[in-house]
Amino acid sequence: WIAKQNQEPHPSPDNHCECSGILEVLSGECRLEQALIKDKRQPGLVLLPAAQNRNKDSISSDQMKYLVNLMKDQYDYILIDCPPSLGNLAINAFLSSDTIIVPVATSFFSLHGVEKIAGTLNDIMEELEVKFEIYGLLTRYRRNQNVSHEVLKTMKEYFNSNMFKTLIAFTLSYLKLLKPWDSTAQTATTLSF
């Protein structure tokens, strides 16, 4: 979870407790304020980590909505990062959201995934009578590759006006930064303004 704060939080005197994230907040082991991690480089940006050692798929849509409701008055934006699958976690995140951003890498395989996720989102909206906006975001864009242009064209046709104008470009410079720490990194992206 990533949230952009619209005001400075009120510090809590007992903010020092061991709290590793979402599941501890939901179980009552700690308060939301204790689980949030402030980004030191970006004032007002906080993270609510998902526990890596417990089952995140056990979070119900009601629990996800509860967390969103806890945060929505304090933050301008709440982003729920989900794995690129249609498991319980992603579907419960969809049900707690009013807007969904679908990042798509510039490959034809990714376009097939877009069709599948869009179909699932439309089924969810129809069956559960919920409404949300769906936006497309193109990642790993390479200006000099035909496949990038083809995927961009298809996404513009598919998402129409709900396509981000910002394209996230593929770059190797980030890989150079990672290399000493992560030799398995294959690709990286940066925002282009």
VEXTORKE-609152 format. One record per residue (C-alpha): y, x, z; residue in one letter; residue number from 0; chain. Coordinates in nm, 3 decimals. Layout:
% VEXTORKE-609152
+---------+---------+---------+-----+-----+-------+
:      yy :      xx :      zz : res :   n : chain :
+---------+---------+---------+-----+-----+-------+
:       Y :       X :       Z :   a : NUM :     A :
...
+---------+---------+---------+-----+-----+-------+
This chain:
% VEXTORKE-609152
+---------+---------+---------+-----+-----+-------+
:      yy :      xx :      zz : res :   n : chain :
+---------+---------+---------+-----+-----+-------+
:   0.000 :   0.000 :   0.000 :   w :   0 :     A :
:   0.346 :   0.123 :  -0.085 :   i :   1 :     A :
:   0.663 :  -0.052 :   0.025 :   a :   2 :     A :
:   1.032 :   0.014 :  -0.042 :   k :   3 :     A :
:   1.232 :  -0.075 :   0.264 :   q :   4 :     A :
:   1.551 :  -0.280 :   0.245 :   n :   5 :     A :
:   1.667 :  -0.164 :   0.589 :   q :   6 :     A :
:   1.593 :   0.110 :   0.839 :   e :   7 :     A :
:   1.305 :   0.023 :   1.072 :   p :   8 :     A :
:   1.360 :  -0.004 :   1.444 :   h :   9 :     A :
:   1.174 :   0.287 :   1.603 :   p :  10 :     A :
:   0.893 :   0.196 :   1.835 :   s :  11 :     A :
:   0.847 :   0.396 :   2.157 :   p :  12 :     A :
:   0.467 :   0.386 :   2.133 :   d :  13 :     A :
:   0.450 :   0.484 :   1.764 :   n :  14 :     A :
:   0.225 :   0.777 :   1.852 :   h :  15 :     A :
:  -0.111 :   0.593 :   1.874 :   c :  16 :     A :
:  -0.400 :   0.687 :   1.647 :   e :  17 :     A :
:  -0.393 :   0.430 :   1.372 :   c :  18 :     A :
:  -0.534 :   0.508 :   1.031 :   s :  19 :     A :
:  -0.429 :   0.202 :   0.835 :   g :  20 :     A :
:  -0.489 :  -0.151 :   0.717 :   i :  21 :     A :
:  -0.817 :  -0.224 :   0.891 :   l :  22 :     A :
:  -0.688 :  -0.119 :   1.233 :   e :  23 :     A :
:  -0.385 :  -0.347 :   1.189 :   v :  24 :     A :
:  -0.609 :  -0.639 :   1.090 :   l :  25 :     A :
:  -0.847 :  -0.581 :   1.382 :   s :  26 :     A :
:  -0.557 :  -0.568 :   1.630 :   g :  27 :     A :
:  -0.623 :  -0.204 :   1.725 :   e :  28 :     A :
:  -0.261 :  -0.123 :   1.639 :   c :  29 :     A :
:   0.058 :  -0.284 :   1.516 :   r :  30 :     A :
:   0.179 :  -0.261 :   1.157 :   l :  31 :     A :
:   0.472 :  -0.036 :   1.257 :   e :  32 :     A :
:   0.227 :   0.215 :   1.406 :   q :  33 :     A :
:   0.018 :   0.234 :   1.088 :   a :  34 :     A :
:   0.306 :   0.288 :   0.844 :   l :  35 :     A :
:   0.366 :   0.642 :   0.720 :   i :  36 :     A :
:   0.724 :   0.725 :   0.621 :   k :  37 :     A :
:   0.773 :   0.935 :   0.308 :   d :  38 :     A :
:   0.987 :   1.235 :   0.406 :   k :  39 :     A :
:   1.121 :   1.285 :   0.053 :   r :  40 :     A :
:   1.219 :   0.925 :  -0.019 :   q :  41 :     A :
:   1.410 :   0.737 :   0.255 :   p :  42 :     A :
:   1.294 :   0.379 :   0.297 :   g :  43 :     A :
:   0.956 :   0.439 :   0.130 :   l :  44 :     A :
:   0.654 :   0.383 :   0.352 :   v :  45 :     A :
:   0.279 :   0.387 :   0.298 :   l :  46 :     A :
:   0.011 :   0.180 :   0.465 :   l :  47 :     A :
:  -0.313 :   0.369 :   0.403 :   p :  48 :     A :
:  -0.649 :   0.210 :   0.354 :   a :  49 :     A :
:  -0.914 :   0.359 :   0.577 :   a :  50 :     A :
:  -1.142 :   0.591 :   0.383 :   q :  51 :     A :
:  -1.437 :   0.557 :   0.615 :   n :  52 :     A :
:  -1.464 :   0.179 :   0.638 :   r :  53 :     A :
:  -1.533 :  -0.101 :   0.390 :   n :  54 :     A :
:  -1.205 :  -0.202 :   0.230 :   k :  55 :     A :
:  -1.385 :  -0.477 :   0.035 :   d :  56 :     A :
:  -1.425 :  -0.661 :   0.365 :   s :  57 :     A :
:  -1.054 :  -0.754 :   0.359 :   i :  58 :     A :
:  -1.031 :  -1.124 :   0.274 :   s :  59 :     A :
:  -0.756 :  -1.284 :   0.066 :   s :  60 :     A :
:  -0.624 :  -1.452 :   0.383 :   d :  61 :     A :
:  -0.601 :  -1.113 :   0.557 :   q :  62 :     A :
:  -0.428 :  -0.962 :   0.254 :   m :  63 :     A :
:  -0.178 :  -1.251 :   0.252 :   k :  64 :     A :
:  -0.125 :  -1.199 :   0.626 :   y :  65 :     A :
:  -0.033 :  -0.832 :   0.568 :   l :  66 :     A :
:   0.200 :  -0.921 :   0.283 :   v :  67 :     A :
:   0.370 :  -1.185 :   0.500 :   n :  68 :     A :
:   0.413 :  -0.929 :   0.781 :   l :  69 :     A :
:   0.594 :  -0.696 :   0.543 :   m :  70 :     A :
:   0.783 :  -0.918 :   0.298 :   k :  71 :     A :
:   1.094 :  -0.976 :   0.509 :   d :  72 :     A :
:   1.140 :  -0.602 :   0.576 :   q :  73 :     A :
:   1.074 :  -0.465 :   0.226 :   y :  74 :     A :
:   1.218 :  -0.521 :  -0.120 :   d :  75 :     A :
:   0.891 :  -0.438 :  -0.293 :   y :  76 :     A :
:   0.530 :  -0.420 :  -0.179 :   i :  77 :     A :
:   0.285 :  -0.248 :  -0.412 :   l :  78 :     A :
:  -0.088 :  -0.284 :  -0.354 :   i :  79 :     A :
:  -0.273 :  -0.008 :  -0.534 :   d :  80 :     A :
:  -0.623 :  -0.110 :  -0.638 :   c :  81 :     A :
:  -0.906 :   0.076 :  -0.807 :   p :  82 :     A :
:  -0.953 :   0.002 :  -1.179 :   p :  83 :     A :
:  -1.227 :  -0.251 :  -1.115 :   s :  84 :     A :
:  -1.247 :  -0.622 :  -1.053 :   l :  85 :     A :
:  -1.404 :  -0.605 :  -0.708 :   g :  86 :     A :
:  -1.316 :  -0.814 :  -0.404 :   n :  87 :     A :
:  -1.030 :  -0.583 :  -0.304 :   l :  88 :     A :
:  -0.854 :  -0.622 :  -0.640 :   a :  89 :     A :
:  -0.909 :  -0.997 :  -0.661 :   i :  90 :     A :
:  -0.782 :  -1.048 :  -0.304 :   n :  91 :     A :
:  -0.478 :  -0.835 :  -0.387 :   a :  92 :     A :
:  -0.415 :  -1.054 :  -0.695 :   f :  93 :     A :
:  -0.429 :  -1.367 :  -0.480 :   l :  94 :     A :
:  -0.170 :  -1.217 :  -0.241 :   s :  95 :     A :
:   0.072 :  -1.122 :  -0.518 :   s :  96 :     A :
:   0.336 :  -1.291 :  -0.727 :   d :  97 :     A :
:   0.345 :  -1.011 :  -0.985 :   t :  98 :     A :
:   0.069 :  -0.789 :  -1.121 :   i :  99 :     A :
:   0.129 :  -0.460 :  -1.305 :   i : 100 :     A :
:  -0.158 :  -0.349 :  -1.527 :   v : 101 :     A :
:  -0.134 :   0.025 :  -1.603 :   p : 102 :     A :
:  -0.304 :   0.114 :  -1.931 :   v : 103 :     A :
:  -0.385 :   0.466 :  -2.049 :   a : 104 :     A :
:  -0.342 :   0.536 :  -2.420 :   t : 105 :     A :
:  -0.702 :   0.506 :  -2.532 :   s : 106 :     A :
:  -0.882 :   0.231 :  -2.718 :   f : 107 :     A :
:  -1.130 :   0.201 :  -2.429 :   f : 108 :     A :
:  -0.840 :   0.107 :  -2.201 :   s : 109 :     A :
:  -0.742 :  -0.178 :  -2.432 :   l : 110 :     A :
:  -1.085 :  -0.334 :  -2.384 :   h : 111 :     A :
:  -1.029 :  -0.316 :  -2.009 :   g : 112 :     A :
:  -0.693 :  -0.493 :  -2.051 :   v : 113 :     A :
:  -0.862 :  -0.782 :  -2.230 :   e : 114 :     A :
:  -1.121 :  -0.809 :  -1.952 :   k : 115 :     A :
:  -0.870 :  -0.796 :  -1.666 :   i : 116 :     A :
:  -0.632 :  -1.037 :  -1.842 :   a : 117 :     A :
:  -0.918 :  -1.281 :  -1.894 :   g : 118 :     A :
:  -1.012 :  -1.253 :  -1.528 :   t : 119 :     A :
:  -0.651 :  -1.304 :  -1.418 :   l : 120 :     A :
:  -0.619 :  -1.611 :  -1.639 :   n : 121 :     A :
:  -0.947 :  -1.748 :  -1.496 :   d : 122 :     A :
:  -0.819 :  -1.690 :  -1.140 :   i : 123 :     A :
:  -0.491 :  -1.867 :  -1.215 :   m : 124 :     A :
:  -0.672 :  -2.161 :  -1.373 :   e : 125 :     A :
:  -0.956 :  -2.202 :  -1.120 :   e : 126 :     A :
:  -0.754 :  -2.142 :  -0.803 :   l : 127 :     A :
:  -0.429 :  -2.293 :  -0.930 :   e : 128 :     A :
:  -0.222 :  -1.986 :  -0.847 :   v : 129 :     A :
:   0.060 :  -1.838 :  -1.053 :   k : 130 :     A :
:   0.166 :  -1.478 :  -1.100 :   f : 131 :     A :
:   0.345 :  -1.274 :  -1.363 :   e : 132 :     A :
:   0.142 :  -1.008 :  -1.545 :   i : 133 :     A :
:   0.316 :  -0.694 :  -1.674 :   y : 134 :     A :
:   0.182 :  -0.404 :  -1.880 :   g : 135 :     A :
:   0.268 :  -0.037 :  -1.812 :   l : 136 :     A :
:   0.162 :   0.230 :  -2.062 :   l : 137 :     A :
:   0.047 :   0.561 :  -1.912 :   t : 138 :     A :
:  -0.058 :   0.898 :  -2.054 :   r : 139 :     A :
:   0.160 :   0.834 :  -2.356 :   y : 140 :     A :
:   0.170 :   1.115 :  -2.613 :   r : 141 :     A :
:   0.446 :   1.070 :  -2.868 :   r : 142 :     A :
:   0.266 :   1.292 :  -3.122 :   n : 143 :     A :
:  -0.068 :   1.104 :  -3.121 :   q : 144 :     A :
:  -0.146 :   0.805 :  -3.342 :   n : 145 :     A :
:  -0.367 :   0.645 :  -3.078 :   v : 146 :     A :
:  -0.067 :   0.629 :  -2.842 :   s : 147 :     A :
:   0.136 :   0.442 :  -3.103 :   h : 148 :     A :
:  -0.152 :   0.202 :  -3.177 :   e : 149 :     A :
:  -0.208 :   0.124 :  -2.810 :   v : 150 :     A :
:   0.167 :   0.076 :  -2.755 :   l : 151 :     A :
:   0.185 :  -0.165 :  -3.052 :   k : 152 :     A :
:  -0.115 :  -0.364 :  -2.927 :   t : 153 :     A :
:   0.022 :  -0.380 :  -2.572 :   m : 154 :     A :
:   0.360 :  -0.503 :  -2.697 :   k : 155 :     A :
:   0.182 :  -0.779 :  -2.889 :   e : 156 :     A :
:  -0.033 :  -0.867 :  -2.591 :   y : 157 :     A :
:   0.226 :  -0.853 :  -2.310 :   f : 158 :     A :
:   0.530 :  -0.956 :  -2.520 :   n : 159 :     A :
:   0.840 :  -0.943 :  -2.300 :   s : 160 :     A :
:   0.627 :  -0.851 :  -1.997 :   n : 161 :     A :
:   0.584 :  -0.494 :  -2.117 :   m : 162 :     A :
:   0.767 :  -0.218 :  -1.929 :   f : 163 :     A :
:   1.007 :  -0.025 :  -2.152 :   k : 164 :     A :
:   0.941 :   0.293 :  -1.954 :   t : 165 :     A :
:   0.641 :   0.483 :  -2.087 :   l : 166 :     A :
:   0.466 :   0.723 :  -1.854 :   i : 167 :     A :
:   0.413 :   1.039 :  -2.056 :   a : 168 :     A :
:   0.117 :   1.273 :  -2.043 :   f : 169 :     A :
:   0.220 :   1.619 :  -1.925 :   t : 170 :     A :
:   0.043 :   1.942 :  -1.844 :   l : 171 :     A :
:   0.313 :   2.075 :  -1.609 :   s : 172 :     A :
:   0.175 :   1.870 :  -1.320 :   y : 173 :     A :
:  -0.171 :   2.014 :  -1.384 :   l : 174 :     A :
:  -0.031 :   2.364 :  -1.332 :   k : 175 :     A :
:   0.091 :   2.259 :  -0.987 :   l : 176 :     A :
:  -0.248 :   2.114 :  -0.897 :   l : 177 :     A :
:  -0.462 :   2.395 :  -1.030 :   k : 178 :     A :
:  -0.467 :   2.613 :  -0.715 :   p : 179 :     A :
:  -0.576 :   2.313 :  -0.507 :   w : 180 :     A :
:  -0.769 :   2.090 :  -0.748 :   d : 181 :     A :
:  -0.961 :   2.250 :  -1.030 :   s : 182 :     A :
:  -1.114 :   1.915 :  -1.132 :   t : 183 :     A :
:  -0.782 :   1.760 :  -1.241 :   a : 184 :     A :
:  -0.796 :   1.660 :  -1.604 :   q : 185 :     A :
:  -0.476 :   1.465 :  -1.669 :   t : 186 :     A :
:  -0.148 :   1.388 :  -1.503 :   a : 187 :     A :
:   0.148 :   1.162 :  -1.565 :   t : 188 :     A :
:   0.518 :   1.168 :  -1.488 :   t : 189 :     A :
:   0.784 :   0.903 :  -1.531 :   l : 190 :     A :
:   1.006 :   0.933 :  -1.836 :   s : 191 :     A :
:   1.357 :   0.793 :  -1.803 :   f : 192 :     A :
+---------+---------+---------+-----+-----+-------+
